């Protein structure tokens, strides 16, 4: 029997498997040729708060992205560049795999700087993160997009100058992917002057990280940009062509579906009856009783967390009677991408009748508005087990707060057994790091 208020997979549904014949090789030499010829080229920066440049005095002028952009403009004065910011602080590859189409590929990238190596922080979900990160790599390289993998560092790792890589859980795994996919690499541990300057006393930790122990200030982002620039220039000089291994190193992702709740500023008519997420005769999404379609918030605690940049609308629950939204999907990973303020409702994710996780609806950053990402893995995912089932997102009403969902995301993780697969090291609470940003 079809569950009531079932959200069908009518929105984005993509298998993250690269095309057998990419439209062009993912070649840095080809990018260099086209740039010198004065073509229009699209460059996307895809990552978290370090890509966005949290704590820079002006992230769009003094951060990592604009400094790399400035170098590309200077190196290729005839080229016409379009630079795109696709960085959300406190997020990693498991959300990134659902953002790839909307926030990266929609811009027709000719070059991507890929972050997430810090935010994919190990713990029991390290292999899941690696599958998602590798799936992103496979899709970009398979479409002929050269990639520079960025390996940044947090201040609390850098303080151990004898072994700053200790504690960076995914670093070895993602370096292995760089070798397997022959990407460009901007590695702050090995490229640029950051650690030579710290060890020689030419700069200090306090100068590089003056505000908090994770995000640097302007000087730190100059060091980060130097590593990225060195990695890009080296890939061009060496004529690097990214390759697509026939078999994934750690795993892949399939059955990717993102069901967005769209909202129109000037709807043509009120929606008619239908299942949640279906489009009524007027083209608007329909939600179950107890939910309404609304625009996203237009203010946020920080700009990279402004949900209106990343979501097209939200389905909002506020009431006293529980009213789950259900989706039918083949998946072993389910995620809720939405937004919250300090009064947000908690919720629960279920697979069939079995609870997967209870989640905090509040982002935990204090008073203010911000996006949220909550995910759950179905037992057996680490063996690649995935089947079609009904997932429920169930708000826990308190009569005051709201649960605001912009998209429900499902996918099947397909890990492979591989020597050197990431071990479940100590987990890193990236939310806590980003919520500790200082003015």
Secondary structure, 3 states (H helix, E strand, C coil): CCCCCEECCCCEEECCCCCCCCCCCCEHHHHHHHHHCCCEEEEEEEECHHHHCCCCCCCCCCCHHHHHHHHHHHHCCCCEEEEEEEECCCCCHHHHHHHHHHHHHHHCCCEEEECCCCCCCCHHHHHHHHHHHHHHHHHHHHCCCEEEEEECCCHHHHCCCCCCCCCCCCHHHHHHHHHHHCCEEEECCCCCCHHHHHHHCCCCHHHHCCCCCCCCCHHHHHHHHHHHHHHHHHHHHCCCECCCCCCCCCEEEEEEEEEECCCCCCCCCCCCCCCCCCECCCCCECCCCCEEEECCCCCCCCHHHCHHHCCCCEEEECCCCCCCEEEEEEECEEEEEEEECCCCCEEEEEECCEEEEEECCCCCCCCCCEEEEEEEECCCHHHCCCEEEEEEEEEECCCCCCEEEEEEEEEEEEECCCCCCCCCCCCCCHHHHHHCCCC
